[in-house]
Amino acid sequence: MIDVPGHERFIRNMVAGVSAIDLALFVIAADDGPMPQTREHLDILDLLQVRRGVIAVTKIDLVERDWLDLVLEDVRTLVRGTFLEEAPIVPVSSATGQGLPDLERHLAEAIARTGVKPDRGVFRLPIDRVFSARGFGTVVTGTVLSGRLRPGDEVDLLPAGRRLRVRGIQRHGRDVEAVAIGERAAVNLAGVEKEEVSRGDGLAEPEQFRPTMQIDARLRLLPASSKPLKTRARLRLHVGTAEVMARAVLLEAETLSPGASGLAQFRLEAPAVVAPGDRFVVRRYSPPVTLGGGVVLDAQPPRRRSGATLTALMALESDDPDQIVEARLRLSGTVPKSARMLSAEAGVDRAQITEALNRLTAAQRAVRLDPEDGLFVHAETWETVRARIAEALSQFHAQNPLREGLNRDELRQAIGRTRSGASSRAGDIDAGLFEAALASLITEEKVRASGPILSLSGHRITLSPAQERLRAEARNLLATGGATPPGAEEIARALSARPAEVRAVIEAMQGLGEVVRADADIVFHRPAFEEIQAQLIAYLREHGEITVADFRTLVGTTRKYALPLMNAFDDAGVTLRRGDVRILAQ
């Protein structure tokens, strides 16, 4: 039982109190009749979707029968069209006891018809009171919104983000071993002072909820609102036991008319802890009059919305776990999500989330990146990333016909520069998603991996007739050089060619497998490189180890070439470096 104040100055207390109730006992004094705050209380109960109630008209011992009949008629008019329209109206007197047995009976009947709320399975409790108890320390109270809590459990104090331990729990003044959804709880917390907690904070299962500075929601204005709501209006947002100042950015129009509903993003002036499905009330900044309310759809939304994300946001209003999960995967874009993450974001039990993911994966509407990591993306996102990889490689091949391809880091950077405009930064794509999408393209032989270099499978290096002549001449010079090949500048001078053109042709030769690069400007003709490698292996099999000096003598080269060659053999896994010597890797 939660008794909330009726006076208009305490509406904020009333909102905090009724945020978790199932049944309202709506009390109106017979000597006063319905007051302005009576209408506001009724609007708030309706906005918070309280769906059952009993009306008590009190103090009937203070009024005449004719006056009472008028008040009862006013009450019936007041509740017409609301959730209390069919509720029993029970005249009572606390002084004489008249009507109290009828009131008890109607309350019992209403309670019997009130179903249990679905449990999302993750513990959460908005704090409505904080105090210190001698010998115990800090105690917080609130109503459990979901999950269970036991003494000894750890909880997150939010939005501060502090991890605390539960010393003990009481329900209605008695120690208990656990509290569950719908129950009032007094929780004794260790490791925190009373001054560090306030009403509006929350307790939650560790790592399941994050504070937010913006909320996407379905907002409905009361028909009695005096004028339309303009986008970016500053409002008082009441959610759970918290009151936060916020700007309401309307997502579908510039204004919202009285009685209408629309999608809105609330940009908060202080962090709050909410979950999808939470009901809220908005009141004017000044004077603080109730304007409307609604339901939270996304507690961690992006700041900007497109038409596609608005469609996904509408899907979050569904009660179907499959639709909710699919919409959340759409909104997550290129950030993969696990069942645990989706459960926390959607406020849906993890088992239901897992089942929905399995169904969506089977229907090819979601993709699991790896059997081990349990991360998922929407199927459309998956195909978009794959297409962007292919597009980035296609663009690179068109612009660099003499190069074989890109390494992984270059390719991931290039994805942010594709014609599609889908992303402006490589960091927009999660590394795990990039690797999984790339691996799938390699498996399907749409992308070819030649060592660290990636290219489209159909790509072939194509040289012009002039470049073919330069290629043949450069190949002869490199072959003649053996273990001391000329660099690009030397080849350019020898052939009266431009160094940049020589480097491009050598790059193509590397892609074609004709040369092996040992350093930035040192490449070897492949037959010469393979002959050097064979000499090295034979030497190591006979002697066990080799120094750089011995290697120079063995292959007839200089230190300029010996060190890059030895490093190349290390990188290729032919040799292992042990101090100043090399040994065979196998």
Buried (B, 14 or more C-beta within 10 A) or exposed (E): EEEBBBEBEBBBBBBBBBBBBBBBBBBBBBEEBBBEBBBBBBBBBBBBEBBBBBBBBBBBBBBEEEBBEBBBEBBEEBBEEBBBEEBBBBBBBEEEEEBBEBBEEBBEEBEEEEEEEEBBBBBBBBBBBBEEEEEBBBBBBBBBBBBBBEBEBEBBBBBBEBEBBBBBBBBEEEEBEBBBBBBBBBBBBEEBEBEBBBBBBBBBBEEBBBBBBBBBBBBBBBEBBEEBBEBEBEBBBBBBBBBBEBBBBBBEEEEBBBEBBBBBBBBBEEBBBBBBBBBBBBBBEEEBBBBBBBBBBBBBBBEEBEEEBBEBBBBBBEEEBBBBBBBBBBBBBBBBBBBBBBBBBBBBBBEBBBBBBEBBBEEEBBBBBEEEEBBBBBBBBBEBBBBBBBBBBBBBBEEBBBBBBBEBEBBBBBBBBBEEEBBEEBEEBBEBBBBBBBBBBBEEEBBBBEEEBBBBEEBEBEBEEEBEBBBEBBBEBBBEBBBBBBBBEBBBEEBEBEBEBBBBBBBBBBBBEBBBBBBEBBBBBBEBBEBBBEBBBEBBEEEEBBBBEBBBEBBEBEEEBBBBBBBBBBEEEBBBEEEEBBBBEE
